[in-house]
């Protein structure tokens, strides 16, 4: 394909891509894809709980943690404002807590985090443990994750007891029923303990293997207590106890203010940089301005596409990258100036300018990418947001400032030369 | 298109001792400022609780606020802000949290944001921050040495890496000193500050590489044309060739950052200032510190060889 045809194709592609990006970034699609807003912009709460896995056997660990995550997410969804995010985090290897696990709950737009904390804190922790020879209790063989449902029942009359006591009947899921059947079969005559929120509430003797997959918890409950327990267990019992270790809440008005101010700063920054480029580099500067506009739209569209979380730091990073994106253009233009000064024709000067500058651009951007990578590892979600924005900005600027500029400049140069 | 008409490359190389002195003075001053007026660590590193509150209607007095809150938590510290207060305490338990927040509501204070960080998480952040900085410095050095591996004459590629580190140290310490000054106005060392430091590291090396690149290219050019030139002249040439680019790039970055500072959200203002300082320091160090250092090392090596 001749250079002209190639350039034409690329130009058409570029125009199509930019229109698409523009539509995406500025919300003209009928199916609105929103920007993902970080907590410090949307307002909301982030709660970090430390998880006590001391009574969970090693082989059950991963299972338990994901059941924990699911249970808490179910509960948090009841709040209904925006998409909550619940995940498990392991303590970093550089900290004292390197073997500890944390549960992170992010609830955008929530008005009262105390409610959420209370609700999560009130989730019962139910454990069934076998009593060992020495009188201590073994690790939990059945936990909240094995429970399928719970119901309020009343005990039946038995020798020496009046019936009609409020109790909770638990139905296990398939796995739980299996475990329960096996354990009761192998341990007839022994005692097992039922622990609720860490406290022993009942320690019956196993009289016979229980295949039905049901168990009865009766422990001197009042009617209210039994009702509440059944309800809470139905929402989901926690497979392991958690305790709040840190929390952050940001009001929505502050968040909106941050967003508005960032947008304003972005526009002004863009205007200033463009003005400078046009004044100093004249026509090349105008080209750089178009490239910059393209860059902004392109990156915003990428943010939407990849669901990058926008935070105050991230937006600052984006605006910073607008100032830096122009760097590649500056490098290239300076080279072209040199080539022209040494007497080369326009076309050749442009070619040489780009190829000479490319090495510097590549090396310089690589070092910034290294920094972004480390930042990504370092971070809390706020810093991760910055790192991602930074990295996307660098990569995108390489595409627009180098590849796209080259194509456009080349075609213009050809046009001018052929006159 | 106009350019910068003055050729300062030779001047810089010739009078490099002056520029070394300036850099040394800046670094010493910054270190002194940092040690003397060390900024406080934010609760993200120490653990603790923080509330940013706004006064609705009538503002309760600072001392009264402190007294009231002390009933629920230890070590209450209240700082006045434009619209209200920032309250710092030791970490609150969930129970105390609710009590505290009710009290604040009673006193007509609207909670704009709040944070409670457990001390162990704080410790982890500290370790991570230090590790991240060390990791970035190491990786950058290795990267520079690798990127310049073919240029072993007249100075070996590791020298480029080492000089880049010296420039890096300068570019980190000077903003640190600057931040210490900000510290007396309330700026704290928080995770955003660490992010700024890491961003400066990346940016500074960016700048330094561009100049080293010109040196490398010139050396290649001379070799191909079978010409000879003193190393001083080569470096001077590289400085001149990179001058416009370096200044313009930092100008555009500074323009974007100033827009952020004057019009952006207040939570990032200190962050932005630090970045601006780092940008200026980075440009200075690449042109007036890193490049001349190459010459100094070269001369030093030569004088050793001729003994």
Interface residues (C-beta under 8 A of the other chain):
Chain A: X40 X48 X50 X91 X92 X94 X95 X96 X97 X114 X117 X118 X121 X244 X245 X246 X247 X248 X249 X250 X251 X253 X254 X257 X258 X261 X262 X264 X265 X266 X268 X269 X270 X272 X273 X276 X277 X280 X281 X282 X284 X312 X313 X316 X317 X319 X320 X322 X323 X324 X326 X327 X330 X331 X334 X337 X338 X356 X359 X360 X363 X364 X365 X366 X367 X368 X370 X371 X372 X374 X375 X377 X378 X379 X380 X382 X383 X386 X390
Chain B: X1 X2 X3 X91 X93 X94 X97 X98 X101 X110 X111 X112 X113 X114 X115 X116 X117 X118 X120 X121 X123 X124 X125 X127 X128 X129 X131 X132 X135 X136 X139 X140 X143 X144 X147 X191 X192 X194 X195 X198 X199 X201 X202 X203 X205 X206 X207 X209 X210 X213 X214 X217 X241 X244 X245 X248 X249 X251 X252 X253 X254 X255 X256 X257 X258 X259 X260 X262 X263 X264 X265 X267 X268 X271 X272 X275
